[in-house]
């Protein structure tokens, strides 16, 4: 896998051709997740540049995240007083959603917009459940079912249902775009939408009306919202589950945090190098959670020789990351954090060689959106 998706990443940059689905849902070849080539490269580059300008990897972004951490602690304190059960998934969802929404639209979810977030999250959860159904997968893989199977569990009914979810998201994004009052004279932007609209006007002033469009903006917003919220929130939720079921690991994390951070301040990114055990537990959580076991279906952009086999351009390929993450010759594949592997990860952190390939490709080239959600 390292020799293919990492070292020879350019050969695997193509995306599986889903022309009918792209036309029906996105209105054409738009977005980031489902595109490749120049379209994918340009809009991925633009998104990363905008997020860096908004503080990604800098103190400004850390301040936004720490604000949500404070709010999360307040949530937990209030909920613990009630003595009732509560869902950590819902808490993570909202706080991660606040950070992403600030980057995309310039505001966080507060008491006045909580219902808005709940609606979006419910919509997203229902759509994710629907798209994971075998009947939906078969229907989308074979677009002809939309026409030859107008009734029943497979075919048109599945397409129509997914289209309803898509239109609901697009309606929300439309409202956000219309609500933006952009001052095109200002160089700095408050959020992704504002930066995009400025770039769109800049291109149109030069006679380019195709590179940046409202359809592309809405598709990119959908990809960024989903790619950021689901991966981050689910990883954090699994982290809580795993350490709750591994008290020894939990105690070691607690000891390291007490020793390095203490109780007088909050943790920051500057502490990362001094917390090798916590870093190792995060790496092990990402291995075991394996959030995207199938990832995206790619296509070869050129002919390649793979272990003696000649694969032609256009061949569909999927990175089977599970084969590496759950290799029973190397790690315990049980449903728990492997304490031995945590120790291995910690040594890797200390020597500067930590890191797992979570998206099946070189981060600098891969079409996954996990890097935009960190």
C-alpha positions in Angstrom: 0.0 0.0 0.0 2.9 2.4 0.8 4.4 1.7 -2.6 1.2 2.4 -4.4 -1.1 5.0 -2.7 1.8 6.8 -1.1 5.0 6.6 -3.2 3.1 6.5 -6.5 0.2 8.7 -5.4 -0.1 10.5 -8.8 -1.2 7.2 -10.5 -4.1 6.9 -8.1 -5.5 10.4 -8.1 -8.4 9.7 -10.3 -11.9 9.3 -8.9 -14.4 6.6 -10.0 -16.6 8.1 -12.8 -20.1 8.7 -11.4 -21.3 11.1 -14.1 -25.0 10.4 -13.7 -24.9 10.8 -9.9 -22.8 14.0 -10.2 -25.3 15.5 -12.7 -28.4 14.5 -10.7 -27.1 15.6 -7.3 -24.5 18.2 -7.8 -25.7 19.6 -11.1 -22.4 18.7 -12.9 -18.7 18.1 -12.2 -18.5 20.0 -8.9 -17.2 19.6 -5.4 -14.0 18.3 -4.0 -14.6 14.7 -2.9 -16.1 13.5 -6.2 -13.7 15.4 -8.5 -10.2 14.9 -9.7 -7.7 16.5 -12.0 -7.6 20.3 -12.3 -11.0 20.9 -10.6 -10.0 18.9 -7.5 -6.5 20.4 -7.4 -7.7 24.0 -7.7 -10.5 23.9 -5.2 -8.6 21.8 -2.7 -5.7 24.3 -3.0 -8.1 27.2 -2.5 -9.8 25.6 0.5 -6.5 24.9 2.3 -5.2 28.4 1.6 -8.4 30.0 2.9 -8.3 27.9 6.1 -4.7 28.8 6.6 -5.6 32.4 6.3 -8.4 31.8 8.8 -5.9 30.4 11.3 -5.6 26.7 10.6 -2.5 25.5 12.4 -2.0 28.8 14.1 -2.9 30.4 17.4 -6.1 31.9 16.0 -7.6 28.5 15.2 -6.4 27.2 18.6 -8.3 30.0 20.3 -11.5 29.1 18.5 -11.1 25.4 19.5 -10.2 26.2 23.1 -13.4 28.3 23.3 -15.4 25.3 22.4 -13.4 23.2 24.8 -14.4 25.6 27.6 -18.0 25.3 26.4 -17.8 21.5 26.3 -16.5 21.4 29.9 -19.5 23.6 31.0 -21.8 21.2 29.2 -20.4 18.2 31.0 -20.5 20.0 34.4 -24.2 20.8 33.9 -25.1 17.4 32.6 -23.2 15.6 35.5 -25.3 17.5 38.0 -28.5 16.0 36.7 -27.3 12.5 37.3 -28.9 11.3 34.0 -27.2 9.5 31.1 -26.1 11.7 28.2 -24.6 11.1 24.8 -20.9 12.2 24.3 -21.5 11.9 20.5 -24.1 14.7 20.6 -21.7 16.9 22.7 -18.8 16.3 20.3 -21.0 16.9 17.3 -22.1 20.3 18.4 -18.6 21.5 19.5 -16.9 20.3 16.4 -19.8 21.7 14.3 -19.3 25.1 15.9 -15.6 25.2 14.8 -16.4 24.1 11.3 -19.4 26.5 11.0 -17.2 29.4 12.0 -14.7 28.6 9.3 -17.4 28.1 6.6 -20.0 30.7 7.5 -18.5 32.9 10.2 -20.6 32.0 13.2 -20.8 29.3 15.9 -24.0 27.6 17.1 -25.3 29.3 20.3 -28.6 29.1 22.1 -30.3 30.9 19.2 -29.0 28.6 16.5 -28.9 25.2 18.3 -32.1 24.1 16.6 -30.4 24.8 13.3 -27.5 22.6 14.2 -29.8 19.8 15.4 -31.7 19.9 12.1 -28.5 19.7 10.1 -27.1 16.9 12.2 -30.3 14.9 11.9 -30.4 15.4 8.2 -26.8 14.3 7.9 -27.3 11.2 10.1 -30.3 10.1 8.1 -28.5 10.6 4.8 -25.5 8.7 6.0 -27.7 5.8 7.2 -29.5 5.8 3.9 -26.4 5.8 1.7 -24.9 2.9 3.7 -27.9 0.7 2.9 -27.1 -2.1 0.3 -30.2 -1.1 -1.7 -29.0 2.5 -2.0 -25.5 1.5 -2.9 -26.7 -0.8 -5.7 -29.1 1.9 -7.0 -26.3 4.5 -7.1 -23.8 2.1 -8.7 -26.2 1.3 -11.5 -27.9 4.5 -12.5 -30.1 2.7 -15.0 -32.2 1.4 -12.0 -33.5 4.9 -11.7 -35.4 4.4 -14.9 -36.2 0.7 -15.2 -37.2 0.2 -11.5 -39.7 3.0 -10.8 -41.2 1.1 -7.8 -39.8 -1.1 -5.1 -36.9 -0.9 -2.6 -34.2 -0.5 -5.4 -34.1 2.1 -8.1 -36.0 5.4 -8.4 -37.3 5.5 -4.8 -33.7 5.4 -3.5 -32.6 8.1 -5.9 -35.5 10.3 -4.9 -34.9 9.9 -1.2 -31.2 10.8 -1.5 -32.1 13.8 -3.7 -34.4 15.1 -1.0 -31.6 15.1 1.5 -29.3 16.8 -1.0 -31.8 19.5 -1.7 -32.3 20.2 2.0 -28.6 20.7 2.4 -28.4 23.0 -0.7 -31.3 25.1 0.7 -29.4 25.7 3.9 -26.2 26.6 2.0 -28.3 28.9 -0.3 -29.5 30.8 2.8 -26.0 31.1 4.1 -24.6 32.5 0.8 -27.4 35.0 0.4 -27.0 36.2 4.0 -23.3 37.2 3.2 -22.8 40.9 2.6 -19.4 40.9 1.0 -17.2 44.0 0.9 -15.1 43.2 -2.2 -12.7 46.0 -1.4 -11.4 44.3 1.8 -8.6 41.8 1.3 -9.2 39.8 4.4 -12.2 37.5 4.7 -14.1 36.3 7.7 -15.0 32.9 6.5 -14.8 30.4 3.5 -18.0 31.7 1.8 -16.8 35.3 1.8 -13.3 34.3 0.5 -14.9 32.2 -2.2 -17.3 34.9 -3.4 -14.4 37.3 -3.6 -12.4 34.8 -5.7 -15.5 34.2 -7.9 -15.8 38.0 -8.6 -12.1 38.2 -9.3 -12.3 35.4 -11.9 -15.4 36.9 -13.5 -13.7 40.3 -13.8 -11.0 38.5 -15.8 -13.6 36.8 -18.0 -13.6 33.4 -16.3 -17.2 32.4 -15.4 -16.6 28.7 -15.0 -13.8 28.1 -12.4 -15.7 29.5 -9.5 -19.5 29.2 -9.5 -22.3 29.0 -6.9 -22.9 25.3 -7.8 -19.2 24.6 -7.1 -19.4 26.6 -3.8 -22.4 24.7 -2.5 -20.9 21.3 -3.4 -17.6 22.3 -1.7 -19.5 23.4 1.4 -21.3 20.0 1.5 -18.0 18.1 1.2 -16.2 20.3 3.9 -19.1 20.2 6.3 -19.4 16.4 6.1 -15.7 15.7 5.9 -15.0 17.8 8.9 -17.8 16.9 11.3 -18.2 13.2 10.9 -14.6 12.2 10.9 -13.5 14.4 13.8 -16.6 13.8 16.0 -16.6 10.1 15.5 -12.9 9.8 16.3 -13.3 11.7 19.5 -16.3 9.5 20.5 -14.4 6.3 19.9 -11.5 7.7 21.9 -13.8 8.1 24.9 -15.3 4.6 24.4 -11.8 2.9 24.2 -10.3 4.6 27.3 -13.4 4.0 29.3 -12.9 0.3 28.7 -9.2 0.4 29.3 -8.7 1.9 32.8 -4.9 1.2 32.7 -4.5 3.4 29.6 -6.8 6.0 31.2 -4.7 6.1 34.3 -1.5 6.6 32.3 -3.0 9.5 30.3 -4.2 11.1 33.5 -0.8 10.8 35.1 0.9 12.3 32.1 -1.6 15.2 31.9 -1.2 15.8 35.7 2.6 15.8 35.4 2.9 18.0 32.3 -0.2 20.2 32.4 -1.4 20.2 36.0 -4.8 21.6 37.0 -4.0 25.3 36.7 -4.3 25.7 32.9 -5.8 24.2 29.8 -3.9 22.0 27.3 -2.6 23.7 24.1 -0.9 22.5 20.9 2.4 23.7 22.4 2.2 20.8 24.8 2.0 18.1 22.1 5.7 17.2 22.1 5.6 16.8 25.9 2.7 14.3 25.8 4.0 11.3 23.9 1.6 8.8 25.7 -1.5 10.9 24.9 -0.3 11.2 21.2 0.2 7.4 21.1 -3.3 6.7 22.4 -4.7 9.0 19.7 -2.8 7.1 17.0 -4.0 3.8 18.4 -7.6 5.1 18.5 -7.4 6.1 14.8 -6.1 2.6 14.0 -8.8 0.8 15.8 -11.7 3.1 14.9 -10.9 2.8 11.1 -13.5 5.4 10.2 -13.3 5.0 6.5 -12.6 1.3 5.8 -13.6 1.6 2.1 -12.6 5.3 1.6 -13.2 6.7 -1.9 -13.2 4.6 -5.0 -10.3 5.9 -7.1 -9.3 5.3 -10.8 -5.9 4.9 -12.2 -4.7 8.0 -14.0 -2.1 5.9 -15.9 -1.1 2.3 -16.5 0.7 0.7 -13.6 2.4 -2.6 -12.8 1.2 -3.9 -9.4 2.9 -7.1 -8.1 3.3 -8.5 -11.5 -0.2 -7.4 -12.8 -0.6 -4.8 -15.5 -3.5 -2.5 -14.6 -4.8 -0.2 -17.3 -5.8 3.5 -17.0 -9.3 3.9 -15.6 -9.2 0.7 -13.5 -11.2 1.3 -10.2 -9.1 0.8 -7.1 -9.8 1.0 -3.4 -7.3 1.3 -0.6 -8.0 -1.6 1.8 -6.6 0.2 4.8 -8.2 -2.4 7.1 -5.6 -5.0 5.9 -2.9 -2.8 7.5 -4.7 -1.5 10.6 -6.1 -4.9 11.6 -3.1 -7.1 10.6 -3.4 -9.8 13.3 0.2 -10.7 12.7 1.2 -7.4 14.2 -1.5 -6.1 16.5 -4.4 -7.3 18.7 -7.5 -7.0 16.5 -9.9 -7.1 19.5 -12.4 -4.4 20.2 -10.1 -2.5 22.6 -7.1 -0.2 22.5 -4.0 -2.4 22.2 -1.8 -1.4 25.2 1.3 -2.9 23.6 0.8 -1.0 20.4 0.2 2.2 22.4 3.7 1.7 23.8 5.1 1.2 20.3 3.3 4.3 19.1 4.8 6.3 22.0 8.3 5.3 21.1 7.6 6.4 17.5 6.3 9.7 18.8 9.4 10.2 20.9 11.7 9.5 17.9 9.6 11.7 15.5 8.4 8.8 13.3 4.8 8.6 14.4 1.8 8.7 12.0 -0.6 6.3 10.3 -1.8 6.4 6.8 -5.5 7.0 7.5 -6.7 8.0 4.0 -4.7 5.6 1.8 -2.6 8.2 0.1 0.0 11.0 0.4 -1.6 13.8 2.5 -0.2 16.4 0.2 -2.0 14.9 -2.7 -4.8 12.8 -1.4 -8.4 13.8 -2.0 -9.5 13.0 1.6 -10.7 16.0 3.7 -9.4 14.8 7.1 -6.6 17.3 7.0 -9.1 20.2 6.7 -10.9 19.1 9.9 -7.9 18.9 12.3 
